[in-house]
Amino acid sequence: MNRLFWVAGLSLLLASNVQAHSAADIGGGFVSGLLHPVLGWDHVAAMVAVGLWGAFLGNPAVWLLPVVFPLVMAFGGALGLAGVPVPSVEIGIALSALVLGIMIVLAARPPLWLAGVIVAIFAIFHGHAHGTELPEAASPLAYSLGFVIATGLLHLAGIGFGLLVRWPLGRIAVRAGGAVIALGGMVFLGNAI
């Protein structure tokens, strides 16, 4: 329901832009990139999980993980645009939701560098998917900017929910959110295999 609210609101805000511009221009590329991560449950789950896990881990992870993910994701997107193959992209995306969800459920607190590496590895798969699914007529730069901004907004949503860890019931809610993400990851993995 919450996702529907955001998609509907975003669609209303961007409706005149979508009708006024074809996908061949910068506006169409940006809108396509902005909507791509939001319209895929697998992307939404993993990107929200990055923010949730960062908030759960606290400073500096709360800002570091959501910065690492889009930076490395942009690199993965460039690989996809360049046609560089990355094996098992859909499995990697599904595993990202599963593993990150499990990290939240278990309240895993690995060293910061390891958390960053885990997030970065999964970001490559997400970025590659965005890069290879780039509409041919869209502006690659505008599309990339759109999917990086949407990713950041999904991370912020995860951080916002993750800040509930300050209270005992909030910790339970965040870990339950991680369980939902992990279960979604299992479903995505079943569909990807």
C-alpha angles and dihedrals in degrees: 000000000000091000090051090052092053094045092048092047093047091047091052092049093049100036097102091047092051092049094044098049133049121227087254094075135067095264092054092048092049094048092047090051093045093052098041098080093038094055096053116075091204091057093043093051095050096043094048088047091057090057092043093050092045091052090046091052092047127206128030094008092059090071102021099060094048089050096047093050099058093039093054090037089059088054090051089048090054089052089052093047090049091051094243106156120236112189122237097002095167091048090050091051092049091047090051091063092042097048097040090047090051091049089056094044092050092043086233114192107188120169111288093248091055093048088051092050092049091051092044094052092053091045090062091060093048092047093047090053091051092047096049093045093053109132106247093228095049126094106261092212094049091044091051092048089051096052093045091051092047089050091052091051091051089050089052090052089053092047091049091053092039093058087074086082087089089081128053094240089044091057089054091048092049092048089048088052088053089052091053090049092048091050089050088050089054090053092047090049091051089052093046097051 
